[in-house]
Amino acid sequence: MIDTVIVSGGNIQEDFALDFLEKLQEKAGKGNLRLIAADKGLEFFMKTGIKPDIAVGDFDSLSREGREYLDKAADMEIKRLKPEKDDSDTQSAVNLAIDRGAQGIALLGTMGSRLDHMLANLGLLSFGQKKGVNIVMADAHNYVTLIQSGTVLHKSGQFGRFVSFFPVGGDVPGVVLEGFKYPLNGHYLTVSDSGLTVSNEIIQDEARVTFEKGSLLMIMSRD
């Protein structure tokens, strides 16, 4: 269950983000979804009229309007960071969310034109897994997360048509895919043959993914 949403300053499709937030609010229940702005992500809230619970960052990338909005913000917790810091603003927001008891975190505005930033943000998925917190990254075309063995996917609730799997941090032995167009039975998945698990499709009402050990990245995508 997602209980926290962090909006960062990368590319964000407003219509998608608003719809995504609305659905998460419905699942979490009114008042149970914490909203955090990571630095320039504050401008998404400014433009949409949604009030975040917390703003985190050094705020050096805010526009003039964004700085004025921050200065005038009332009843919003603000965590100002020094520009010279070891963590990114998004990492700092994730740390704060976990410290506040988050169990499931969705990251918006973390996939854009900067591949280096996106790879750094993907690393947050492994960071969350080590902390026992599920973290997902989403945009209008992709839903990305690390999954546990035994994960069941429902066709009626899938994000997009395609589902891909990639090993993270080492090989993943014993991969079993059931309910997919291209099933697997105990496959030893390595980085070099991960093309085997790209662009699969769910063909039954439920699909199940199991594996023996390791970390498996799932990407649900749509064109």
VOMAR-151771 format. One record per atom (N, C-alpha, C): x, y, z. Coordinates in steps of 0.2 Angstrom, whole numbers, plus 2048, in hexadecimal, padded with zeros to 3 digits. Example, Ala and Ser with C-alpha at 12.3 -4.5 7.8 and 13.67 -1.06 7.14 Angstrom:
<atoms>
8427E482783E7EA8278427F08278407F58238447FB824840800827
</atoms>
This chain:
<atoms>
8047FA80080080080080480680080380B7FB8078117FB80481680080881880580681D80980982480980E82480481282B80381382C7FC8138327FA8148347F38198397F381F8387F082483D7EF8248407E88248467E78248497E082B84D7E082F84B7DB83584E7D98358537D383A8557D283A85B7CD83C8597C683B8527C483C8507BD8368517B983684E7B383084F7AF82A84B7B282584F7B281F84C7B581984E7B18158497AF80F84A7AB80984C7B08078527AF8028547B57FC8507B57F984F7AF7F284B7AF7F38447B27F98417B07FA83A7B37FB83A7BA7FF83F7BC8018407C47FA8417C87F68457C57F08477C97EB8417C97EB83D7C47E78377C47EA8327C97F18317C87F482C7CD7F382E7D47F48347D67F38367DD7EC8357DF7E78367DB7E08357DC7DE82E7DE7E18297DA7E08227DB7E38207E27E98237E37ED8217E97E98247EF7E682A7EF7E282C7F47DC8287F67D98257F07D38217F17D581B7F57DB8187F37DD8127F67DF8137FE7E38187FF7E581A8067E081C80A7DB8208087D682380C7D882A80D7D382E80E7D483580E7D88378147DD83B8137E283D8187E783881A7E88338177ED82D8187F282D8137F283280E7F883280A7FC83880B80283780D80783C80E80A83E80780A84580680D84880081384C80281984A7FE81F84D7FF8228507F98238577F982785A7F382E85A7F48328577EF8398577EF83C85D7EB83E8627EE8418687EA83C86A7E583E86A7DF83A86D7D983386A7D88338647DB82C8607DB8278657DE8298697E282486E7E58208727E08238737DA81F8777D58198737D281A86C7D38148687D180E86A7D580F86A7DC80A86C7E08078737E080C8777DE80A87E7DD80587F7D780787C7D280387C7CC7FC8797CC7FC8737D07F68707D07F18727D67F48767DB7F08787E17EF8737E67F386D7E57F38687EB7F986A7F07F78697F67FC86B7FB8008667FE8068667FD80A86080080B86180880C85B80B80D85B81281485E81481885C81081F85E81182386080B82786480B82C86680683386580883786280483E86080684386280184886580284D8677FD85186D7FF85686F7FA85A8757FB85687B7F78518787F384D87D7EF8518827EB8578807E985B8847E48588847DD85487F7DB85287E7D484B8817D38488847D98418877D884188D7D483C88E7D083B8947CD83989A7D28398A07CF8378A57D48308A47D782C8A27D28258A17D582589B7DA8298967D982A8917DE82C8937E58318987E483489A7EB82F89E7EE82B8A27EB8268A67EE8218A27F181F89D7ED81A8987F081C8957F68238937F78268907FC82689580282889B8018288A08068218A180981C8A18058158A280881189C80A81489680A81189080B80F89081380988F81480788E81B80588781D80688582380487E82580787982180D87A81E81187581B81887481E81A86E82082086D82382686E81D82B87281F83087381A83787081D83A86C81984186A81B84686C81784A87281984F87581485587181585886F80F85F86C80F86487080D86A86F80F87087380C8728718058738758018758737FA87B86E7FA88086F7FE88586A7FF88386480388085F80087E85980388085380088084D80388184780087C8447FC8768457FF8708417FB86C8467F78698447F28648487ED85E84A7F185B84F7EF8558517F285084B7F384F8477ED84B8427ED84D83C7F385383B7F38568367F88548397FF85583F80085384280784C84280884884380384084280483F83B80684283680384182F80484382D80B84983080D84B82F81484683181984483781883F83B81C83883681D83683481783083081783182A81B83682681A83782081E83882282583B82782783C82982E83582A83183082D82D82A82E82F82582882F82882282D82481C82E82181A82782381D82182081A81B82181381A81C81081781D80981581D80880E81A80C80A81A80C80381A81380081F8147FC82081B7F982081B7F181C81F7EE81C8207E78208277E58248267E082882C7DE82682E7D78248347D78228377D182783D7CF82883E7C882D8437C68348407C783583A7C783C8377C783F8347C183B8347BC83D8317B583C8367B08428387AD84283E7A884783D7A384A8427A184F84279C85684179F8578427A585E8417A885E83A7AA8628367A686382F7A886782E7AF86B8327B086F8317B686B8327BC8668377BC8618387C185D8327C285A82F7BC85682A7BD8598247C085F8227BE86381D7C186481E7C88658247CA8668257D285F8247D585A8267D28538257D585181D7D585381A7D08528127D085680F7D685B8127D885F80F7DE85B8107E48568157E48528157EA84D80F7EB84C80C7E68488067E684B8017EB8528007E98567FB7ED8577FE7F48588047F58588077FC85280680084C8077FD8468058008457FE8028477FA7FE8467F37FF84A7F18058507F38068557F280B8527F481284E7FA81184A7FD8178437F98198417F581483B7F28158357F68138377FB80E8327FF80C8317FE80482B7FD80282A7FD7FA82A8047F782E8057F282E80B7EE82D80A7E782980E7E482780D7DD8298147DA82A8147D382B8197CF8268197CA82381F7C881E81E7C381E8257BF81C8247B981A82A7B48158277B081382B7AB80E82A7A680F8237A28158217A281681B79E8198157A181B8167A881F8117AB81D8107B381D80A7B581C8097BC8218047BE8268077C382C8037C482D8017CB82E7FB7CD82F7F97D48337F37D58367F17DA8397EB7DC8337E67DF8337E07DD82E7DC7DF8317D67E382C7D37E782E7CD7EB82C7C77E882F7C27E982D7BB7E78267BA7E98227B77E581B7B67E68167BB7E48197C17E18157C67DF80F7C47DA8097C67DC8037C57D78017CB7D48017CB7CD7FE7D17CA7F87CF7C77F37D47C77EC7D37C57EC7D77BE7E97D37B97E97D67B37E47DD7B37DF7DC7B77DA7E27B77DD7E87BA7E27E77BE7E57ED7C17EC7EF7BF7EE7EC7B97F57ED7B77F67F47B47FC7F77B57FD7FE7B37FD7FF7AB8007FA7A88017FB7A08017F479D8017F37978007ED7938077E979580C7EC7958137E87958167E779C8197E279E81C7E17A48237DE7A38287E17A682F7DF7A58327DD7AB8377D97AB83B7D77B28427D87B08467DA7B584D7DB7B58507D97BB8567D57BB85A7D47C185D7DA7C485E7DB7CA8617E17CD8667DF7D286C7E17D18727DF7D68747D87D58737D47D08757CE7D08707C97CC8717C37CB86D7BE7C88677BD7CC8617BB7C985B7B97CC85A7B27CA85B7AD7CE85A7A67CC8527A47CD85079F7CA84A79B7CB8447A07C98447A47C483F7A87C28397A47BF8337A57C282D7A27BF8287A77BE8267A77B88207AC7B581A7A87B38157A97B780F7A57B68097AA7B48057A97AF8007AD7AD8027B27A88087B17A580A7B67A080A7B379980B7B779480B7B578D8117B178C8177B378F81D7AF78F81F7AD79681D7A779881E7A479E8267A279F8287A27A582E79F7A782D79A7AD8327957AD8317907B283878E7B583A7927BA8407917BD8467947BA8467997B684B79C7B28507A07B685679F7B585C7A27B885D7A97B485B7AE7B785B7B57B38617B97B58647BB7B086A7BF7B086A7C57AC86E7CA7AE86E7D07AA86E7CF7A38737CB7A18747CA79986E7C779686A7C37998647C079585D7C379885E7C979B8577CC79D8537CE7978557CE7918517D078B84B7CA78B84C7C578E8477BF78E8417C17928427C679783C7C879B83A7CF79A83B7D27948397D87928327D878E82D7DD78F8277DD78C8237D778C8227D479281E7CE7938177D17938127CD79480B7CF7948077CA7998027CD79D7FE7C97A17F87C679D7F77C079D7F27BD7997EC7BA79D7ED7B97A37E87B67A87E67BB7AD7E17BA7B07DE7BF7B57E47C07BA7E87BB7BC7ED7BD7C17F37BA7BE7F97BD7BF8007BB7BD8047BA7C48087B57C480C7B57CA8147B57C88187B87CC81F7B87CB8227B57D18277B07D182A7AE7D68327AD7D48367AD7D983D7AC7D88407AA7DE8467A77DE84A7A47E384D7A97E88517AE7E58547B37E98567B97E48587BE7E785B7C47E38557C97E38577CE7DF8527D47DE8507D47D78497D57D68467D57D08427DC7CF8447DF7CA8417E67C883C7E47C38367E77C58307E67C082E7ED7BD82D7ED7B682B7F47B38257F27AF81F7F57B18197F57AD8197FB7A98187FA7A381980079E81380079981280679680D80779181080C78C80E80C78681081078080D817781
</atoms>
